[in-house]
Amino acid sequence: MTFDSGEDRYAGFPAGFFDRVDQSPDREFYLEPRLVAHIDERAIAAVGELYRDLKIGGKVLDLMGSWISHFLDPPQDLTVLGMNTTELKSNIQMSSWVQQDLNEDQQLPFGDDCFDSVVCCVSVDYLVRPLEVFDEVHRCLKSGGVFVNTFSNRCFPTKAIQGWGQMDDQGHVAVVGEYFRRSGGWADLHAELRTDSSSPGDPLYAVWGYKK
């Protein structure tokens, strides 16, 4: 899937691509805590193995996070930003947490060049203004820092953007790559299937890039 670039940063995305079936405020949908896993054990393990392979550590931001951050080797300083305070407070790997709805306010409450890495697990499909969020991640990352997005084929379908539901797995990989290409200043982009395609279970895809 390819998109035309233009003066409008979102030019080329189909009409309604970033709309959602449920347009009600996200704070209402996420009001009740969900202390459950949103992908299966194999996919969760693949997230942790990816973080280990990329040597993610130091000061890390878990974007759109919840009660578990999936690190096999927890970073020294982990900030988790998410929607539900009960879930955030239950995250035993976090050092600090921030409650924020990125679909209402894309500006991150952090200084420039303050994180070594940023991760976003199974949540990129919910962003209605992804380019602004990717810009903010870029601003908050140190030079050479990595931004890692992981996702599967499961989601809350009424809250994911409609364009996500209209694409297959390869389309999902392509569109996250497009977010990187249209935002910030990213180098050395990678996209991988991190689970065995011949085995049953949730697939785990990853797309990541480094701040120039």
N, C-alpha and C positions, 0 to 999 in steps of 0.2 A: 504494500500500500504506500503510495507516494502522495505528497502534498505540494502544492505550489506555494512558493514564498511570495511575499509582497509587503507593501507598507503596513497593512494590518497583520500583526504577528499571528493571528489565528486564521488568516486567509487560506482557503484550500480545504479546511475541515468542513464536512457537510453540514448543512443547516440542521440545527437541533442536536448536533453531536454531543454537546456538553449539557444538554437538558437531562432531567431525570423524571422517572415516572412519579416518584414521591417528591414533590417540590416543597414540602413542609420543612421548617427549620430542623437542621440536624440535631440541635440540642434536645429536641423532643424525642427523636428516634433513639438517641443514645442516653436518654435519661436513666434507664434501668441498666445496672451493670450486667455484663455477659462474661462471666468467668469461665469461658469455654475455649477450646482450640478451634480455630477457623480453617485449619488444614490438618491433614492426617499426620501421624507420627513420622512417616518416611519423609514427607515434605518439610516438617519441622526440623528434622535432623539435617536435611540438605541446607536449610538456612544457616544453621550453626556451623556446618562444615565450610560453607562459603565464607562466612565471616572469619573463620580461622584461616582459610587459605589466603584471604586478602590481608591478613594480619591487622585486623581492625582493633584498635586499642587506644589508650590515652583518653582524651576528652571526646566523647561521642554523643551525638543526638539521635535518638530513636523517634522519628517523625511519624505522627498519627499512630502512636503506640498504644499499648494496653497493659494487661497485667503480667505479660511474659514477653521477654525480648529475644529469646532463642539463642543467646550467646553461649557457646561451650566454654569460652574463656571470657568472663565478664570484664569489661573495660574498667579502668581505674575510676573513671568519672563518667557516669551515664545519666544524661538528662532525657526524660521521656515526656514527649508532648502528645497529648491525646484529648479525648472528649469527656471521659467519665472519671470522676475523682476517685470513686471506689476502686475501679480497675487500676488506676495509676498508683494509688497508695498500696495496692496489693503486689506490685512488681518488686520482687526481692532483689533484683539486679540493679535497680535504679539508685542513683545518688540524689537526684532531685527530679521534680516533675512540674509540668506546666499544663494547665487546662486551656485549650484554645481550639476554636473551630476555624480551620483554614479555609473553609468555603465562605465564611463571613469576613475574615481578616487574614490576608495573606502575609502580612508583615510579621516576621519572627521577632520575638522580644529578646534578641541576643545581639552582642556587638559584632563588629566585622572581624573576620579571620580568627574566630575563637574555637572552632571545633576541628579536631583531626579527621573525623569521619562523620558522615550522616547516613543513617539507614532508614528505609521505609519498607515495612513488610506487609504484604497483601492489603495495601491501602491506596495505592496510586490511582486505582480505577474509580475512586470516589471524588477526585479533585475536579471542580468545575472551572477553576482558573489555574491550571497546572503550570503555565509558563511563569506566572508571577511567583508561585511557590518555588519553582526551580531557580528562579533568579535570587530569591531570598536565601535558599540553601547555598548557592554559590557565594553570596556575600558573606555568609557566616563561616564558610569553610576556610581553613588555612590553605595557602598555595600548595598544590600537590595532593590535597585531601580528596578522598573518594566519596561519592554519593552512590549508594547501592539501593536499587529498587528490586524487590522480589515479589512475585505474584503467581497465582495459580488460575484455575478455571472456576473457582468458587467465589461467591460474593453475595452481598445483599442486593438482589437484582433491582429492587425499586430505588435504591440509593446510589448504585453505580451509574456513571454517565451512560446515556443510551448508546453512544457510539461504541462503548466497550462491549455491550451485549450483542452488538451487530457484527462483531469480528470474531475470528477464530484465534487460537493461541499465537500463531505467527503474526496476525494482525496486532495483537496486544504488544508483542515484542517491538513491532515496527512503530507503533504510536508512541511508546515510551521513548524509543530512540529519537523520535521526532521532537519530543519535549526537550530532550537534551540539545538537539541541534538548533532549536529555536530560542534557547535561553542562555543566560550567563555567558560563559566561555569555557567549554569543556573539551578535554582531549582524551585520546586513548579509550574510546567507547568500546564496551564489550557486551555481548549478549549470549547467554548460554541456557540450555536446558540442563538443570542440575540434578534431575532424577532420571532413572532408567526408563526409557520409553517403552521397553518391552515388558515391564512389570506393572501390575495393577496398582491403582492408587492415584492420589492427586499429583499432577505434574508440578514442578517448581521451576519457574523461569526467573532469570536474573538479568537485569540490564544495569550497567554501572559505567561511570566516567569519572575523570579526575579534573579538579580545578586547575586551569592554566595558571 
